[in-house]
Amino acid sequence: MSDPTPTVAVTGLRKSFGDVQAVKDVSFEVYPGEIFGLLGPNGSGKTTTLRMVLDIFRPDAGAIEVLGGALTDERKDRIGYLPEDRGLYTDAKLETVLVYLATLKGMDAAVARERLQGWLERLDLAAQREKKVQELSKGMQQKAQLIATLLHEPDLLVVDEPFSGLDPVNTRLVKDIFAEQRAAGRTIIMSTHQMYQVEALCSRIALIHRGEVVLYGGVEDIRRRFAGHAVVVEGEGSFEGLAGVVEARRRDGGWHLALQGDADPQAVLRELACRDDVTVERFEVAEASLEDIFVAVVTGGSGRPEREPAGRGSPSGGPTGAAAGGPAGDEVS
């Protein structure tokens, strides 16, 4: 069975701001019914990429198709965007703001108000509906922003740091909502620095670094390709400053060491054995987490795994088309 038509197809995107080349070469595809992680360190080009997908910025080169073609006004109404920086009118009442934003997406105000009641109750904001947005806590504003993203029942959700300001209870609630949206066949592109949330929610990812896609494919496939790129050590002394180790952090009474792409765990063990200032009680090759992989790739560890073959796992060529629409922003990231 052939793959379905991508909800989003991005091919060879490039974007510069003056002398700064924010995006050099970015390609990926996102499919219906999946949560896709678009990742990268600050300044990597991921936010600029998202804004080109939404037609906030126009690319200097490359092609974008969204929901089957160029991003017309009709297709823009089928997108929900949750920006990292809140975009609500702070001096207006919560219900008024959310209904108004829904009408901008083509909804009838009466329908929006009726549908809003269920969302306010589910996200524990019903008692806040008459309050001005600026009177709400950071977490409440984040939940209100999420309602604005979902109220018009979009086919594509683009969410940037969706768990910002949320406590564990509300974080779990939002994760459940995303799972429901995925089960309903909707597409979610999620950008976040919380790698454990990516592991929990995303089936595939693209990691952008210095304006280029450096990792792309299924989360579990990528973790298998990086097998042996992390070790757990217990003992006495400091386990920092080891050759081939890009990050050493304490965890559960021991040390978790993330290794460079070409580092050999046995070489790390040999170096430890030669040190007079440490005693090794346990040394175990561990499965690399996405956080380990992120750190190893971004900090310049060599030995980048090969990309997957063309198709859903690789940034191969895709359909051509124009980009379009969404809120504005001005940083290059």
Secondary structure, 3 states (H helix, E strand, C coil): CCCCCCCEEEEEEEEEECCEEEEEEEEEEECCCCEEEEECCCCCCHHHHHHHHCCCCCCCEEEEEECCECCCHHHHCCEEEECCCCCCCCCCEHHHHHHHHHHHCCCCHHHHHHHHHHHHHHCCCHHHCCCEHHHCCHHHHHHHHHHHHHCCCCCEEEEECCCCCCCHHHHHHHHHHHHHHHHCCCEEEEECCCHHHHHHHCCEEEEEECCEEEEEEEHHHHHHHCCCCEEEEEEECCCCCCCCEEEEEEECCEEEEEECCCCCHHHHHHHHHCCCCCEEEEEEEECCCHHHHHHHHHCCCCCCCCCCCCCCCCCCCCCCCCCCCCCCCCCCC
